[in-house]
Structure formats: structure tokens, C-alpha cells
Amino acid sequence: MALLRSVANREIDTVEVSLDDVREFEVATVDADLPFAQGSSLAFRIEHNARSYVELFSRAVDALLPEADESAMQDAGADVLDVLFQARRDRDRRDREALQTQGDAAAAAAESFPAALTRRYTVRFVPRSNQRAQAVREVGASQIGHLVTVRGIVTRVSDVRPAMVVAAYVCDECGSEVFQEVTARQFTPLTQCASSQCGPRARGRLHKQTRGSRFVRFQEVRLQELTDQVPMGDIPRTLTVHCIEGAVRTLSPGDMAHVAGVFVPQPYTGMRALRAGLLADTLLEAHHVRPLKRRYDELAATAPADMHLRLAALGRGDAYTRVARAIAPEIFGHEDVKKALLLLLVGAPAKRTREGMAIRGDINVCLMGDPGVAKSQLLRFVATVAPRGVYTTGRGSSSAGLTAAVLRDAATGELVLEGGALVLADNGICAIDEFDKMDETDRTAIHEVMEQQTISIAKAGITTTLNARTAILAAANPARSRYNPRMTPEENINLPAALLSRFDVLFLMLDRPSAEADLQLARHVAWVHTHGRHPDPVDPADAVDAELLRHFVAAARARVPVLPSDVAEYVVGAYVQLRQQHKAAVEAADARRTLARSAVDSGAAPATRSAIGTTTPRTLLAILRLAQARARVRAAEAVAIEDVDEALRLMDAAHVTLDARPAAGERPARTDTSSAIYALMVRHARTVGGTDAALPQIAYAEMLDRVRDAGFSEADFSRCIQQYEDIDVLQVNVMRTRITFVSAS
């Protein structure tokens, strides 16, 4: 009765009925061996005929509902419709007494108010805890009217709008109020009064009264299948979910959740009904929503006691290294990369100046490397662990799919914005694989997101700014798929500088042969395939599962470490030193360009740091973000110098890999680049049917592609052509389409 008392006093507006409680009650009171089957179990009948039982339970609540407390009715914040309903009840009581005095009992019963008008609550069923969550494609016509649970990701959420459930009319002749219950999306308004007070011939006209009608909060949600639920060759299916009253605003775009509701058909309306014929659309009337991934603040607030003990034990050791090893434990090695991904998950606190300028705290990381170094697996793991993680690929993403698209709302016909992957990943992580395969026009769409963390839209008369407070984790392959030591880092990376500067850390993951490392890697992979899981750590206390990792990140993100003045001066000095190193690297690179190519290939040129690690003011912000994230991991209240040193070490480790040189035992680069390219042209001419005495002409464009595949640049190819033309060995036509071997003629 306490629940009904709260409903009567307007403290709650939802009566939840748990099917687990119903099942437990009937087992305890009826029969302990009562089967869950038709005819014997009430919980079974509710689950298979939920819509009818909603009305039955609502009638039971109406019969048992007590009167509201006077204090609740006299509250200044109480609903003003209560006064209107009380006046209607008093008038209705007087009318019924008058009709009963006249002996018209049927008319007296007809004058009562509909129950949907006076109910200030909704009845919702909570599914059984062991009910299996289905995919959208698994819900079929045999489950019409059943209480089903569907698992998926929310792709679109409409605005909360009022939906009419009871229409009120007033007769212009007798002044009677007439009510009409609305049970479909469209209805035909009443025009003539059917009250007994109007004469049988002169029926008055009815006028709709908006104030006297009953409206409920309504929201439409689009639920889409998850990627692991889609069969090969199919596209994800979607399901429309209708949320009413207490169920509104429980889902946001990008949320993955179990949505339980009644699966019902919905006839088409308007012109679509003429084309559809007997076909009908289907939807889910939401009853209960259970998010699969809770936000970080919710995880930190609802962590159980045993989880607090595990977090305390984890914090007593080197939590930074132990938690970093828990990131994709099936992947062997890449310790520094995993530490950078841990800092990406934790992030730094976002800041806003007094003038309103926002400084992002999310860390952007780019993983570039050879094929087969597990870049995609690292991305998928991070997107899975993050409460709001979206995984997409560069070739399958467009600018509208990443930012926002303008669509027409099926309910209202208005143009609305549907958020893309970056909007769905708001306050989360967006993992973009095959980043180098994106078109340049699509790639520029994320420039604003990576720095300002907003998306400015001006389409179809809609001008707005959307939030995209997300960390970008990108994976890309070098130019021509593999890193070539003969080419400069700029030629290998092949990404614009405006985009590279927005990444806080850029790692180059190379597949370099090494007997010892290859042996350890092969043993690790064989162990994983044999046992179906990653190897256990040597110390059982170092074991960190995915749930503990999520709670650790949630607890770390709740901290806001400050930056002391002495640490700030240390960061300033380190940044100035990095700028000087970058200046020296640029000058050395300019000097190397003046040297002969043979001196560079033979190693005679001075070995200096590559200029690809551009040091800009964004680098200073990246150092501060990484240091604050490291302080969060240490559970410190202030950033220490060791945090700055670790941030500089990670950035230096990422930059050192950019200066890849052939490892010991590898074949060194040729000392004469032009001779190597000429030998390549001769071999190609022989493969197309030539001999040493008569080499045929070869296509210039085709040969340029082969030279690039061999690891040489276009400038090397042009230099080779020029040198051999000067000694009358080669000739190129004016249009530069054919190459002729003069010496063989």
C-alpha cells in the first residue's frame, strides 16, 4: 500500500510489476513445482498477453488506490488538473443522482469519465531476469502481444512531444462534456453530441477543448541491431520503440541497452496505407530499459563493496603497468601502445576559461603500422570497454555518417538531424579503422571534432552546433601498405600536417623480424589458440578483468588533479627544449637534401631525428593532457614531475619509431638509386617480351607504379630518367608516356 500511497500523492507516476516477483509469489503460495506454462502460471500469461494484463492491473490499482493526502493536494506544486478533475467529479455525481432519480440508470452509467482520463500513473512490467534478449530479426509475428526483450544500439531519439490519449469536447447546445479515447496514431474527431441532455433531433455540435484533454509524454526511439547479431551479407535491421511517460529520456543516441516491451503491429496511415494494403508495421511499446554500458559517473556511484576492495588492492601496486597489460591481453607486446590507450580511456579533465573558451581533455591517438600488428584488435577492445564506444572504418564512412545527416521524421514529416558516429560517441571513444583509406573530403569533417569537439551544421535550413566530446582512436597503414625505410617518414605516413597535429600521440607499429621476439609471439598465439583465452599473469594479484578495468577507469575519471606551479615551469622548459630539437631536425633535413642521394643511402649523411614529429603549441597541450591522465591513474590530487616525464617518454617512444632504419641482418639500401631503378626497368622490359639485344618500349605510368612499389619516390625515378637520357641510354617522348631503350636499338 505504500506504493499506492505514493501514486495517489503524485510522488511517482509508474507502477512497476516484476515478473520475477509474480513468479516467486505464485510458487510460494500455490505450488513449489508449478510449471511455467499456459494455464498454470500467471507470470507466463502476463508475458504472453502483456497488453491485456496492463489494463487488468490498472483496474486493480484503480480499485485499491487510496485518497490522496490533503498536504499533497494543497501543495503549491501540485497539478492544477486535480482541481479540474474534482470539479468534474462533483458535477458528475450530481448528474448521476439526478438521472437515477428520474429512473434512467443507463444514462447515469454513460456519464462517467473514462479511466484513461483520471489515471495519473502507468503500469509497466519488468521482464524475468532469465528471459533471453533477442535480436531485432528474431522477433516475429508469433510474438505479437508478448513481452519481449530486444538488445540493440540506439541510433535515433526524437524530441519528447505530447500525445493525446483522451480528447475532450463541449457541446454548444447542452454544455455537456464528451470524452473520446484515442488508441491509434490517428483518429476521427466527434462532431455531434451524444449526451442525453440534447434532444434526439437537435444534436449540438461538439468543440474540442485542449485544456480538458489528456496528454502523455511521448518519445520515439530507433533501435538497431549490434554488429555481432547481423549475419554475413545482411544489413542491420531496426525497430521502432515507443516510450511513454516514465520511459521517456531513458535512452540516448549511442546507448546499447536491453529494451523490454510489448511487440504490437501498427497499421500504416495516409497514403502509405493505400499502398500497403493489408500489411502493417511493427513497433515495441517500451516497459523496461536496462543499459548494457553505464556511464562512468554511474559506475563510480554504484560500485559494489567488493569492487571497492579490488580497486584498493589494485591501487597499492603499480596500477599504471598492471592495468595497461589488461588492455587487449590476447595481443602480445606493445606495452607503450597499451599505456597510451589506458591514458586515452582515462583522459584529462576538460577546462573552460572565464571567457567561455573550451579546452578539450580527451586524448587523440593514431596507430600507424604494417599489416598484421593487431591495430584493429586494439581498436575493437577499446571501443568495447568504453561505456560509449563506436567502431567504424574509413572506407565505409562518409562525412555525413561521421557527423550528422538531415532526414525527414516519419512521425511529423519535419527535417531532423540524425547524429553520425562522432555524435553517437559523445562522452566516449570513436575508433576509426583504415583511417588512411578515407577520402580527403570525408577526413576533413573530423578536424573540428578533434580540437573544438563540436560539429557545426548548416544544411536544409538547419543551422546548429552539435556536441562531439569524444576521443579519436585511429588506425592506419603507411603509404603503399607497408613502411618503407627507403622513403622518408613524411612519404610513409601520407597524412596532412593539419590532421597529424591534432593527434596527441602518433605510434608507428612496425613488423620487424626478430628471432627472440618472433619466438615469444608465436608461443603466445599458439597458447591462445590452444586454450581459447589469454595466458594468466604470473602473479594472480595482477589479474585485471574487463569489469575491474571499467571501474578503475570510472574511478580515475572522477579525479581532477591540479597543476602545481613548479610542475608548470618544468613543462615549459621541456616544451622549449622540444621546439629547439625540432628546429635542429628541420635544419638537418634541409642539409641532407643538398647531399648526394648516394651519401644518404650509404649512411654517410648525419643521422638526426626526423622532422615528422612536428612540435607545435598543440604538443604542449598534449603533454599536459597525458600528464594529467597519468596523475589520474596514480590517484593523485596533483600532477607530479614523474607524470610529465612519463608523458614525454611516451611521445619520445612514438617519435623514435618514426626514424626506422633497417635492423641488423636486413638487406641495406642500394648505394646507387639510379642504377637500381634502371635495373628494375630492364627486368620489366624483359618480362614483357624483350631480349638483351632488343628491349621493347615500356609505359611511363606503369613503370612509375613499379618504381613506387619498389620503395623509391617519383623524384628518384625522374632523376634516373634524366641521368640515363644525358648519356643517351634512354629516351622519353614529349608527352612522357613511353620510355625507349636507345642502347638496345
N, C-alpha and C positions, 0 to 999 in steps of 0.2 A: 504493500500500500504506500510505502514511502515514494516509490517511483511514480505512482499515480498522483500522489500529492504534489510532487514536483511538476508533473504535467499540468495539473489544474492551476498551479501558481505561476505558470508560464516560465518556469526555470529551465526546462528542457522542452524540446519540440519533437523528439524522436523516441519511440518505444522500440527498443531492440529485443528481439526474441531469438535466443541462441538455440539452434537445433541440437547442440550438444547437451544443453540443459533439459530440453524436452525429452531427448533420448534417455538421459540419466534418470529423469523423473519417472518415465514410464517403466523403465527397467526396475527401479526401486519399489514402485508401488503396484505394478501389475504382475510382472513375471521377470525373473532374472534371466531366463532363457528366451525372452521374447525376440523373435527374428525381425530383422529389418526388412520387412516385406509388405506388400499391399494387403490391406485389410486388418493387419495386426499392429502395425507401428504408426503412431501419429506423426512422428518425425518423417517417415517415408512418405506419408500422404501430403504433408506440407511441402516437402521437397519436390514432389511431382505434380503439385497443383497449387503453387505458391500464390498465384494471383487471387484465387478464390479465398484462400485462408487469410490473406491480408484483410479482406472485408469482414470475415468472421471474427478475427481478433480485434478489429476496430469496433465492431458492435459490442464485443465483450468489454472492451475498455470504456465505451460509452455507458454501459450499464453499471460499471464499477467505479467510474470516475467520481471522486468526491467534489463537493463545492469548494471553490477557491477561497483562500483566506481573505479576510477583509483588508489586511495590510497589503496584500499583493494587488487587490483590486484598486486600492486607494493610492497606490504608488504613482508618483508623477511620471515615471517612465513606462507605465502600463499602456497596453494597446488601446487606442481610443475606440476601436471597433467593439470592444467589450461593452461599452455604454450603448452603442447602437444595437448590439445583439440583445441586451437586456430589455431595451425598449421594444424590440420586436417580439421578444418572448411575452412581455406583459400584454401587448396588443393581441398577439396570437391566442393567449389564454382567454382574454375577454371575448374574442370572436368565437372560439370553440364553445365557451359557455353559452353564448347567445344561440349558436346553431344547435347545440344539444337541447336547449330549452324549446327550440322550435321542432325538435324531433328529427333533425337532419344529421344523423350520425356520420353518414358517408362524406358529406361536405365538411364536417368538422375534422375528420381524419385527413382530408385532402388539403387543409390549410396549414399543415405542419411544415416546418423548414426542412430542407434536405440535410442529411447528415454531413455531407461534404462541406456545407457552409459553416457549420458550428464547430467542426473538429479543428483544433489548433495543434494537431500533432500528426505524425505519420508513423505507421507501423512498418518495421523493417526486420527481415530475417537475416541472422548471421549463419552462414553455412557450417556444416560439420567440419571439424578440424582435419578429418581424414578424407575429405572429398577431394578428388583429383582435379587439379587445374588443367583445363583443356586449351588447345589452340583454337583459333578462330575457325579454321577449316574443319575442325572436329565437331562443332556444334551444328546439328542438322535438324530437319523437320520433326524427327521423333522426339525432340526435346522442347517442343513448343509448350509454353506454360510452365516449364520446370525451372527450378532454382539451380542455375549452372554457375560455375566459376571459370573465368577466362583469364588467361595470362597473356600479357602483351605490353607494348610500349605506347604511350600517349603521344600522338603526333599533332593533334589539333584540339584546342579548347575554345569554345565560343564564350561570348560575354554572358553574364547572368542576366536573364530577362524575365519579366513577369509572364506567367502562363495562366490563362483563365481556366478555372475548374468549375465555377458556378457563375452564371450570368443572371443578373437581377434586372427586372423590368417593372415599370409602374404604369398602371392603366390610366389613361386620361379621362375616363368616364367615372369609374368607381373608386379610383385611388388605391386599388389593391396591388400588392407586390406579388409578382410571379417570378419563380426561380427555375432556371434551366441548367441541368448538369451537363458539362462538356466533357466528353470522354474520348474525343478524337482530336486530330490536329485542326480540322475544320468543322464547322457546324453551321446550321441554318438558323438564324435568329427568329424568335417568335414575333408575330405581328399582331395577333388578335388575343384579347383577354379571354381566358377560360375560367375565370372566377365565377362563383355562384352569385355574386353580388351584381354582376352585369346581366342584363336581360337576355333571354335566349335568342332574340333577334338583333338587338342593337349591341353588338360586341364592340367594346372600346379598343382603341389602338394602344399598343404597348411601346414604351420608350425605354431604351436601355439606360440603366443607372450604373455608372462606373464605380461610384463610391460604395454602393451596396453589393457589388460583385465580389467574388473571392478569387484572389490571385495567389499563386505559389511561385517560389523561385525556381527557375528552370535553366539548365545548362546542358549543352550538347558536347559530347566528348567523342573523338575519333580514336579508336584503339586498333593498333596494328600488330601483326604477328612479329615475334622475335626472329632473328636470323636462324637460330637453331631449330625453329619449328617449320621452316619453309623447305619443302622437298626440292631436290635438284631439278632445275629447269623451270620452276614456278616463280611467281612473283608474290610478295607478301599480301595477304588479304586483310581487309579492315572491317571493323564492326562499329556501328554507331551505338553509343551509350547515352541514355537519358538520365541525368541526375536532377533530383527534385528535392527542394527544401534542404535538409541537413546534409545531403550528399554533394551539394554544390561546393566548389572551391576546394575540393579534396584532392584534385589531380591537376598537375601542371604539365605542359609540354616537355617531353623528355623523361617523364617518370615511367618506371617499369613497375607494374602492380598486378595483383590478383583482384579482379573485379567480379563480385558475385551479384547476380541479379536474375530477373525473370526474363526468359527469352520469349519474345512475343512478335507476331507479324504486324506490319503496318501497311495498310493499303496506300497506294500512290494517290496523289491528289492532282487536280488540274488537268492540264494537257497530258501529263505523264500517265494519268490513269487511263486515258483513251488509248494510248499506245501500249500500255502494259497489259490491258485486258484482265485476266484472272490472276496475274502474277502480283505478288506483294513483296515489299521489302521487309527485312527483319532488323530488330534492334534489341538492346538489353536495357531493361529498367533497373538501374543500379540500386542495390540494397546495402552492400558492404564493400568497402575498399580497403585492401591491405597492401601498402607499398612494399616492394621487394627490396629496395635500397633506400634506407632512411638517410636524411641529410646529416652532415657532420654534427651540427648542433644537437639534433635529436639523438644521435648515437652517444654523444658525450653526456647528455642529460639522462638517458635511460640505460646506461651501462649497468649490468648486474654487479653484485658484490664480488663474485668470483672473478669477473673481468677486471675489477679494480685491483685485486690481488695479483693477477697475472701482469697487469701493466706496471705495478710497483716492482715486481720481481724483474721485469724486463728493463726498467729504468736504472737498476742498481749496477748493471754492467755496461758494456759498450753497446748501447742500444743502436747507435748510428750504423755500425757494421752489421750487427745481427739482424736488424730489420731490413737493411739493404739486401742481405743474402736471401731474405724471404720473398723478394720480388722475382717472379718467374723462376722458382728454384729448379725447374726442369731444364733451364738454359744454363749451360756450363760457362763459367768465367764472366767476363765483362763486369768486374767489380766496380770500376769507376762509373760506368754507364748506369748500373743499378743504383749507385749512390745519387747520381744526378736525377734519376727517376724518382727516388724517395723524396728528394728536395722539391721536385715538381709536384708530387702529391701533397706535401705539407704546405708549400708556398710561403709567401711572406704577407704580413698584414697590409691591406690596401690603405692608402692615405688620401686625404683630401685637404687641400690648403684652405686658408681663410677666404681666398678669392674664388674658391669653388673648383680649382683645377684638381682633377683626379690623377693619382699616381698608382699604376697597377701594381699588385703584389703577386700576381700569377707569373709563373716561370715558364718560358717557352724553350723547348729543347728540340733539336733536329738531329736525327741519327742518319748519317750517310755512310754507306759502306757497300762492300761487294755482296753479290747474291749468296745466300746461304749462311749468313751470320746471325740469323734469328731476330732481325729487326721487327718483322711483322708479329712474331710471338710476343715480344716485349710490349708492343703497342696494344695487342689484344688483352694481355694481362692487366695492364694499367687501366684500360677502359673498363674492364670487368670489375676491378677492385674499387674504382671510384664510384661514389653514390650516383653521380650523374656523369656517365661516360658515353660518348658517341664515337663509333668507329666507322670510318668511311675511307674510300680510296680516291686517289686523284683523278684517274681516268673516268670513273663513274660519277664524278661530282661536277656540277656546273655552278656558276656564280649564284644563281637563284636557289639551287639546292643547298648551298653553303650558308647563304644569308637569309633571304626571305623571298617568297613568291606571292603574287597577287592572284587570289582565287575568288570565285563567286560563291557566297554562302548558300547552301542548298535550302536552308530554312527561311532566310529573309530575302535572298536574291541580291544582297549587297556585296560590294567588293571588299574582301577582307585580306589581311596578311597572314600567311602561314609560315611560321619560322622554319629555317633550314637547320642544318646540323650544328652550326655555331650558336644559334639561338636555343636549340634544344639542350645544348651542353652548358647553358648559363649556370654559373657557380659550380662548374665541373671541369671535365677534361674532354677535349676533342682530339682524337687520334686520327691523323690523315696519313694513310699509307700511299706509296707510289707518288710521293709529292712531286717528283721531277716529271711525271707523266701528265701533269695538269697543263691545260692551255694557259698561255700567259694572261689572257683577259680574265680567266677564272681565278688565277692565282692572285691577281691584284685586288680581288674582292676582299681578301683577308688582311690586307695591310692595315686598315683602320682597326680591325678587331684586335690585332696583335699588339697595338700600342694604346689606343684610346678605349678599347674594349666596348665599343658601340658599333652599331650598324645604322647608317643613315640611308633612309629610303625616300625616294621621290618617284613614285610610279602610280599611274592611273588616278591621279588626283589625290593620292595618299602621300603626305609628307610627314615623316615621323622619324624618331630615333629609337632603335631597339637596343636593349642591354645584351651584351655578349661577353660577360665576365668569365671567360674561360681560358684555360691554359692550353696552348697548342703543342701537341707532340707529333712531330712529323718524321717520316722515314722516307729516304730517297736513295736512289742508286747514282753513282757518278756518271758522267757523260760516257756514252758508249758502254754502259752497264757495269764495267769494272774500272777500278782505279788503276791508272797507268802511270808508273813512276817517271816515264819519259816526258810526260806532259806536266805543265805547271799546275799547282792546286787550283788556280782560277779556272783553267781549262777543264779540270776534272770535275769540279763542283758544278759549274754551269748554272748558277742561280744568281739573280740580280743582287747587287750590293744593298739595295733598299730593303730587300727581304731578309738577307743574311744578318743585317744589323739588328733586326727585331728579335732574333733568337738569342737568348741569354747564353746558351751553351750549344756548340756545334761539335758533335763527335764524329770522327771518321773511323769506322769499324772495318779493318782490312782483314782479308783471309790470307794470312801469310803462312806458308808451310814451315812447320817446326816439329821435329821428331818427338820431343817431350810433350809439347802442348797437344799435338795430334793424338798421342797415345792416351793422355788423360781424357781428352774429349771423346775418343772412341769408346773408352771404358764407361764413361758416364752415360753416353747414349745407349750403349748395349744394356746397361743396368736398368735404365728407364724402360726400355722395350721389354726386358725380361720380367720386371716386377710391376709394370704399369703405374709407377709413381716415382717421384724423385728420391734420391738416397736420403736417409735420415742423417742429421748432423751428428758429429762425434760426441758432443755434449748434449744430452736430452734437454737441458735448460735453454739451449739456443733455438729450439723448435718454435717457429712462429707461423701459425696458420693464417688463412686469409681473414678470418673474423677478428683475430687479435690484431692483424695489420690494420684493418679498418678502424678499430677502436683506438689504436695507437695514433693513427693519423688524425682522427677526430679530436683526441685529447691534445695533440700538438697544435692543431689549428686554433684551439681556443686560447692559446697564449699569445701575448703581444709584447715581445721583447723590445726594449728601448735601445737606442744607440748612444752610448756614452761619448763624451767629447774627446777623450783620448783615443778611443777606437775610431772616431770620425777622422781625426788627424792622421791616423795610421792608414786609413782607406785613401785619404787624399794623397799621401806620399806614394802609396802603391800605384794609384792611378796615374800620377805624373810619371813614374818610372815606366809604366806600360806604354805611355804615349811616346816617351823617348825611345824605347825599344822598337816601337812601330815605325818611328821616323827613321831609325837606323836601318830597319829592314827594307823600307821603301827605297832609301838611297842605295843600299846594296843591290837591290833588284834592278835599279836603273843602271848601276855599274855593270852588272852581269850582262845586260842587254848589249853593251858595247863590246863585249868579248866575243871571240870566235866561238861558234857553236861547238866545235870540236873540243875546245878547252872546257866547256861546261859539261859535255858528255863524259869526258875522261876524268872529271873530278878535279881538274886543276883550278877551277874557279873557287873562290872562297865560299865555305858552307855557312850560310846565315839563315836566320828564321824567315819563313815565307811571309809575305805581306798580306796573305788572305785573312789572317786574324786581325781585322781592322779594329783599332781601338778608338772608339767614339764616346761621347758622353753617355750613350746607352750602355756602354761597357761598365761605366761607373755605377749606373743603376742596377745592372746585372750583378755586380759584386755585392752591393748592399742587399739585394733580394736573396741571393744564395747564402750570405752570412746570417741574415735573419731567419731563414728557413733552417739553417744548421743550429741556431740557438733554440728554435722551437723544438727540434729533435732532442736537444740536450735538456729540455725542460728548464731552461734558464730564463731569468727575468731580464737579462741584459745581454747584448751582443759582446762577445769577447774577441780578443785578437786571434785566438785559435780558430774561431769561426771564419774570420776574414782570410786567414792562411789556408784553410780548407777550401774556401771558395776560389781563391787564386790558384790552388793546386789543381782543382777540377778544371778550371778554364785553361791552365797551362797544359794539363794532360790532354785535353781535347785539341789544343793547338799544336802540340808536339806531333801528334799523329798526322797532322796535315803535311808535315815535311817528310813524307815517306821516301825512304831510299831502299834500293834493293838489299835484301837481307843477305847474311853470309851464305854462300853456296849458290846464290841465284846468279843467273847469267847477266853480266853487266851490259849496259847500253853500248851500242856501237860507237866507236870513236869517230867515224865519218858518217854523218847522217845522209849526205847526198849520195854516197856510194850505196848505202843500204836501200835508199828509195829507188835508185836506178836498178839495183839487182832485183828488187821487187817488181819493177816494170818489165824487166826481161823475163822473169819467171811467168808473169801473167801473159805476156805475148806468146810464150811457148805453149801455154795451156790452151790458147785459142787457135792453135794450128800452125804456129810458126816454127822455123828452124834457126840454127845459129847463122846460116847463110842468108836467110830471108825472113826477118821478123816482120809481122804484119803491123798495120796501124791499129792503135787502141784508142778507145774513147776516153776523153779527158775527164769527164764527170765520173765515169766508172772507176778510173784509176785513182781519182781523188778519194773516193769512198774506201778503196782498198788501202790507201796510204793512211787514212784516218784509223781504219780498223787495226793497222799495224802499230798504232801508238804515236804516229807523227802528226804534226799540225799542218794546216794549209800553208803556213809560211815556210815550213821546211820543204814542202812539195814545190812551191813556187821558186825557192832558192835553188833546188836541184835542177828544175827545168832550165832556169836561167844559166846555171853553170855549164850544163851539157849543151845548151844552144850556143854558148860562146865558143866552144871547141868543135862545133859542127857535128855533134853526135846525135842530137835530137832536133826536131823541128815541130813547131806548133802553129797551126793555121791562125788566120787573123781572128776568127770567131772563137778561138780557143775551145774547139770541140774535138779535134783529132790530134794525136801525137804520132809522129813518124820517126822511125829509126833510120837515120841517114847513113850511118856506117855500115849498115847491112845491105844497102842497095847496090 
